[in-house]
Amino acid sequence: MLRLSAPLAVTACVLALLPGCDASASDRGEATTSEPGVTASWGPTRDAPFPGSLAGDIAVPASPATVLTVRLRNARFTAVPAACEPSSIVRRRSRIIDANTALLCALPESRSARTVHFEAVAAGAEGDEMGGTVRDRSGDLEAELPTIEIQQPPASLSPRLRLVSSPDFLNADVGDLRKGPGFWTRKRSANSINAAYRRTLGAVLKDWAATRPDGVLVAGDLVEGHWGTDDLGTGNFGPVRTLAEQRAAIDRAARTYYPQYLRRFRQHGLSVFPAPGDHEYGDNPWPAAKRARATALRQQFARYFTTRRNGAPVFPDHPRGPHALTAYAGRPLPDVQVISIDPFDITPDRARLGLDRQQRTWLRGVLRRAVRDHVRWIVVQGHVPILGPVRTRGSSGLTLPGGARSKVWRMFEKYGVDLYLSGEAHDVTVLEHGGVTQVTHGGLFAYGLTNALLLDFYDDYVYVSLRDYDIREDNRGPRLWQTRDDGIPARIEMKQAPFVIGTGVVPERGGMRHETGVLVPRSLSGPQRLEERHALTLTPRVSAAPAGRAGRCGRC
């Protein structure tokens, strides 16, 4: 799917990847086939993001709107073609399916012919033949891709490191109230989970596990977190009249939902590395009564995700001060730095978005050491976007004040951060400033907006692909219980297998390039809102640090 370490030799130099194969258009020996209505071909490529990439063209005549299905043999798609109408997280159009071996390309009506240029990479063994078929939905257009023999064994398509990022997973309190220390009975309320949620959660986590990631990043809003309150007066977690009672209710809620959250990941062999979101602090806004509960909520997050049973920090690299146990850093490989920040500076006296002085000092130190050690890739996760505007759906739209002028973003630029991964918006937006790329993604699980960004680290680039999940909710009928309002939909189902709706490449020089599909940066006139609806460590896997690159930060 990604990088081939050596050029791929094929008959007649059709891919122009071998030394001496810089042929002119007239003698390249392109492999072409033509059927009535469609012409399909493999051809040379010089500007694809991956060494060893293949290129193909599908010429489609003037026609009404249609969806092409392109299926490859012994090859995988690496990008969503520009000619194909991109999907969004709520409008499914063009997408890569079936383990990246097939493409659904939605083409609008056109009075003129058009060309669909696609890119792929060999996935067979030496001697195998690459090829494929092209068909439209009506069956009127059909063609066979020419076959090309693989004359050299492709290198392994496995990256050196793979991370999955899915902010706002789950953004709801999902758990069996019978397995908590509360007082729930069927007479008090509905439960907070059912068979439909178990099936759908299992399908998503099974898909993540199948990609064999080294870790899963969740940039905040693991739970709904309206703990210490009880809108419906059920008493499931006890009384909430006084601050002491609210803290006791917070403890019971955390002991119910957080262990079950962790257990789901462990049952699928996944390690989760979360950052706190506004819902881990009780959700915004923060009047005085909620600010008084913030410390208890922060302590519960740390209890389950960043401390050991004896209270010692799981991550040795963390700041001092109030965020000592909610921000951390680690290197899963010697040349990959991962940082998780906590942008919620909430005390009994104030509530603001931003990093306090102690966390900024720590962050600067982590970045300086990364530059000193010639770390090649720096990835930061934090719940709220910094650049904007971003698309939002069912979100209050929290952002870090100052944007690109903020102290945090200027620090990212100074020290060469590659990617900043954020959530909160429940939609997808890619923005870039000063060579640093912000990818805002993730979504509301109970409302069908879940997606996950795969980050594949290779020697010279990071390949990213956004996986989307066709989860449908049904708001009719009874709902699952939450501490706030009338709960979440009880009926939820994944309708089809996961698919890819966007790709991109982060080269070592910084900035995302070759973006396709939903990951293409777009100019937004303003946030687009959807109507509101009611112990783990980053352990290096290799011992020898690569040479890296010098001079990453000339002003350090």
NORLINKA-V724069 format. One record per helix or strand of 2 or more residues. SS is the DSSP state (H for helix, E for strand). FROM is the first residue (numbers start at 1). TO is the last residue. Records with the same first field share a line. If there is no record, write none. Layout:
SS = FROM-TO  FROM-TO
This chain:
H = 11-13  177-179  195-210  243-267  278-281  288-305  321-323  357-372  403-405  407-414  445-447
E = 31-35  38-43  53-60  66-73  75-77  94-97  102-107  114-122  129-136  142-149  161-165  215-219  272-275  328-333  336-340  344-346  351-353  377-381  419-422  429-433  436-440  451-457  461-468  471-480  488-494  499-507  512-517
